[in-house]
Amino acid sequence: MSDLLVPETRVLAIASHVVYGYVGNKMATLVMQLLGCDVAALNTVHFSNHTGYRQFKGTRATAEEISALYEGLCQSHLTDFDVMLSGYAPSAAAVEAVGAIGLDLQRKAASKPGSFFWVLDPVMGDQGRLYVNDDVVPAYKKIVQHADLILPNQFEAEVLSGIKITSLSSLASAITAIHATYNVPHVIITSVDLSKLPTPPSDAAAPAPHTLTVIGSTTRADGSPRLFRVDVPALDCFFSGTGDMFAALTVARLREAVAVADPTGALGSTRSWVSPDDVPAPALPLARATVKVLASMHSVLEKTMEARDSELRATGPAANGAASEGDEAALKAEHLRRTKAAEVRLVRNARYLREPEPGVEFRAVEWNALDLPVELR
């Protein structure tokens, strides 16, 4: 089983929690545990369900509460973490509290390069808009510079870089700017629909229709990017929690890829696990990890779509009555029905986290100066 290749890994996961469904730490904790990681979950919110339902009950943790939980770990010497994965924080002060935890763990590991790695998902917004308060943005910009790997979506990459992404060239410029501005060694932009860019790529660089593209990079010694790209089929459904699944799988698969890339352990003892400059982009541990992550996600989400369609057929308008345009109660019920049906079927399909379905396989390709993908030979 491939999960046996994942080294023993202790993870501090700081993110949201929901009672029902799989987003935030509810998603990330189980995913990492199923791949053999030992996870300590510090929850930043406690909600009944994710906000896609447009209604929920629950509480948000204050910065003081987040800090107090970490202080409790410290007083009992329970901070021997190999990785920290940080996600949604409900306020600027909470972002700062999470940043302080990351910095403290880095200080504790300073004498052993590579012994601690911080994966940061700068959860700020999507689809061209913020869904956090404006003061959260500068809070993230202060802590991003201390992370080893960040996982922004396209909109968050624009916010961090200050560059509007309108083409492959501006996308590469945004990643280059993030590397340079924040000194972040690794970046993955988790999903870009290249066909929707105002300046679409040339025919040679364009992916097939109905395709999403994941872009990643690890810096060279001089700070320049090594860019790779992975194209994956887009599924005709919106799922909540996919960013959390991606982040959690990346933690495990990157640990695995670093160990496989250098069995002597030298790479794992290198600051931020940055490969030597002669390693081409598609051979980077980050690229090797990303293709495995995406294969597992595609398998789980395809099965989720099948289950969603089956549930919608079973509970369709014939059972509940069709919603007319002016019937707010019926429209709300229909939204709740569809949102529930699209909850990720994580437990039933857990085996695909370890081994994707046969035939589900993706490739990382390198960008050259002309923005044309060049496959690793």
N, C-alpha and C positions, 0 to 999 in steps of 0.2 A: 504493500500500500504506500502511495506516495507521501501520505501524511507523516510517515515515520521518518522522512527526511527533514522534517521541521525540527530544528533543535529545541530542546526544552527552553521555554520562553515565558517569563513572568511579565505580564502586561498590566499597567494601570490605565484603565479606560474611563475617560471623563466625558460624559455626554448625557443626553436626555434619557428618560425612562417613560415607557407607557405600560399600562396594565394590559391593554388588548392590542395584539398585532406586533409587528416587528419593524421598529425604527430605532434610531439612536442606540443606546447601550443594550436594549432588548435584542436588537439585531446583532450588534457587534460582539457582545459577550458570547452568545451561543456559537456564532461562526468561529471565533477564535478558539473556543473550547473544543469544538468538534475537530479542529485541526491540531489539537494537542497543546494549546497554550493554556497557561494558568492565569486566569483573569481576575483582577480586583476591580469592581465597578463602583465608580463614584458618580452618582447621578445628579445632574444639574437641574432637572425638572422632574416632577412626578405627575403625569397626566393620565387621564382615563384612556385616551386614544390619541392618535396623531392628529395634527391640525387640519389635514386634508378633509376631514369630516365636516369642517366648518363649525364645529361645536365640541367642547370638551370641558372637563372639570379637572382641577388639580392645583398644584402649587409650584412655584419657581424657587429654587434655592437662592439664597442671598450669597454674596461674596464671602461674608463672614461664616456662613454655614459650610461652604465649600472648603474654606481654609481650616475650619475647625476639624472637619473630617480628616484632612491631610495631617493636621497636627496630632490627631489621635493615632494615626499610623506611625508617625515619627516617634512618639513617646514609647511605643512598644517595639521599635526597631523593625517595622514591617514595610520598609521602603526599598527592598532589594529588587527593583524592577529592571528588566532589560529594555523595555519599550514603554513609552507612554503614547497612547492614542487619545487625542483630544478633539472633541466635536462641538456640538451646540452648547453655547453658554448664553444665558438669558439677558445679560446686561453687560455694559462696558466694564463695570466693577468686577463682574464674574469672569470676564475674559482676562482681566488683570490678575485675578486670583489664580486662575488656571496657569497663566504665564509664570507666576511666582512659583508654583509647584514644579513646572517644567525646569525652571532655572535652578531650583534647589536640588532636584534629582541630577541635573547636569553637574552641579558642584560636587555632589557626593561621589560621582563617577569620574571626576576629572583626572584622577591618577591612572585610570585604565582606559585609554582611548578605545572607542568602539563598543564599550561595555554598556552604554545607554544610548538609545535612539528615540528621537521624538518625531512622531507622525502627527501633523496638525492639519485638520480639515477646517479651513476658515469659513465657517457657516455664516454667511451674510445675506445671501439673496440668490435669485435665479430669474431667468427670463426677462432680464433688463430692469429688475427692480429689487430694492432692498426689502427684506422682511424682518430687519432688526432696526433698532433706533440708530440714528445717524452717528451717535458717539461710539458705537461699537466698532465702526470702521477704523478710526485712529487707534483704538485699543488693539485691534488685530495687527495693524501695521507696526506697532511697537513690539509685539511678541513673535511675529512671523520670522524675524531675523534670527531668532534663537533656535528655530526648528531645523531638523535634518531633512525632512520631506514634507512638502505641503501638497494638498489635494484640492485646489480650487476648481469650481466649474468655470465655464467660459465667462460668465458675468463677473464672478469673483476675481478671475484673472485680470479682467479689465479694470476693476476697482483697485486692485493692488498695483498694477503696472502703470495705470494712467493712460493706457493705449486702447483705443477702440479697435476691436478685432473685426476686420472687414475682409480679410484674405489670408491665405497661408503665410504670406510674407509678414503681415502685421501680427499674426498669431506667433510666429517665431520671434518677432521683435518683443512681444509681450513677455514671453518666457525669458528671453535674454535680459530684459529689463528687471524682471523679478529676481533672477540670479544676481544681477549687478547691484540692485538697490538694497536687497535684503540679505545678500550673501547666503542664500539657501542652496545647499548642494544638490538637492533633488526636487523636481517639480513634476507633477502629473496633472494635466487639465483633463478632468474626468469625462467630459463628453462635449463634442462639437459637431454640429450638423453642417458640414462644409457646403452642402447644396444650398443652404439658407444664407450664406455669407453674401453681403452686397456685391463683393467682387469674388465670384466663384473661381475655383482653381482651374488651371488649364486642363484640357482633356486627358493629358498624360498623367496628371496628378490627381484627377477627380476620382473619388470612390464610386462604386456602383450605386444606383438609386436606392433609397430607403436604407441608408447606411449612416451609422454614427462613428465618429473618429475620436480616439483617445490619443493624446499627445503627451509624451514624457521627455525628460531630459535629466542627465547627470553632468555636472560641470567637469571640465578639465582643470588642471593645476592653475592655469591662467584665468579661470573663471568663465571661459567660453562654454557654450552649451554643446552637449552631444544629444541631438534631437532624434527621437524615434516616434513612429506613428503606428497605430493598430486600428484597422477598420473592422467594424463588427456590424452585423445586420441589426437594423432598428426593429423593435417589436411594437406592434400597434396597440400599445396600452401604456398608461402612466402608472408607475408603481412608486409607492412611498418606501423609503428605507434603502434604496439601491446605492446611494452614496455611502451609507453606513456599511452596507455589505461589501462594497468595493474597498473601503478603508480597512475593514477587519481582515478580509482576505489578503490584502496587500501586506499587512503586518506579518502574517504567517508565511506567505510565499516569498517575501523579500528575505526574511530570515533564512528560509530554505535555500534561496538562490545564492545568497552570500556564502553559505556553507558549502554548496556544491561548486561554486566558482573557484574557491580556494580551500581545498581540504586541509591545508596546513594551518588554517585559522588566521593567516596574516591579514586577509581583507577584513575579517570580523574584528581585528584588533587595530583597524585603521579608523581615524576620526571620520564619522559620518558614513563609513562604508563606501568611500569613493574609490572606484576602480582606477588603476593606472591609465594614463592618457592613451596608451596603445590599444585599449579595449574599444572596439567600435560600438556605436550606439545600440544596434540590435542584440549585441552580446552582453550588454550591461546586465547585472543582476536585476535592476529595476525593470528592464524590458522583458527579461525572462519571467519575472514575477507577474508582470502585467498580462501577458498572454494567458497564463494559467488562471489568473483572477477572472479574466473576461470569459474564458471558456466555461468555468464553473457558474458564473452569473448567468450566462446565456442559457445553460441547461436548466438551472433552477427557475428562471423567469419564463422559459417556454412551458415548463410544466405548470407554472402558476397561471399562465394564460389559458391553458387547457382547462384547468380547474375553474378559473373565473368564468369562462364561456359556459361550462356545464352548470355552474351555480346560477348564472343569469338566465339560462333557459328554464331552469327549474323554478325560478322565482320571478319570472317575467311578467309583463303587463297582463297576461291572461290570468295570472294568480293575484296580482295586486291592483289591477285596473290601470289603464293608460293615464299618464299625466297630461292634462291639457295645459296650454301655454299660460293661462291666467290662474291656475290652481297651485298656489304657492305650497300648500301642504303636500300635495301629490308630487310636485317637483322636488321638494326637499326629501321626501321618502325615496324617490328614484335616485337622487344623488347619494343618499346613504346606502342604498342597496348596491349601487355600482362601486362605491368606494370600498365597502366591505368585501365584495367579491374579488377586488383586485389586491387584497392583502397578500403579501408574499407567503407562499406555502413553503416555509423554510424547513420545518421539522420533517414533513413527509418526503422531502427531497434532499435531505442532509447528505446522502451518499454522493451527490454531485459536487459538493464542496470539496470532497477528497478526490474524486475521479469524475470529470465531466463525461457526458454521454459520448460513446464512440462516434468519431467523425466530427465532433465539435472541436475545432482546432483553429487558432488564429496565428498570424505571423506579425512580428514587428519588422518594420522597414525603416531605413535611414533616410533622412532628408539630405540632399546635396544642395549646393548653392543656388540651383535653379528651382528649388521647391519640388523636385521630382523624386519620388520614392525609389530607393535602390535597395534591392533585397540583399541580405547577407548571404554570400556564397560559401 
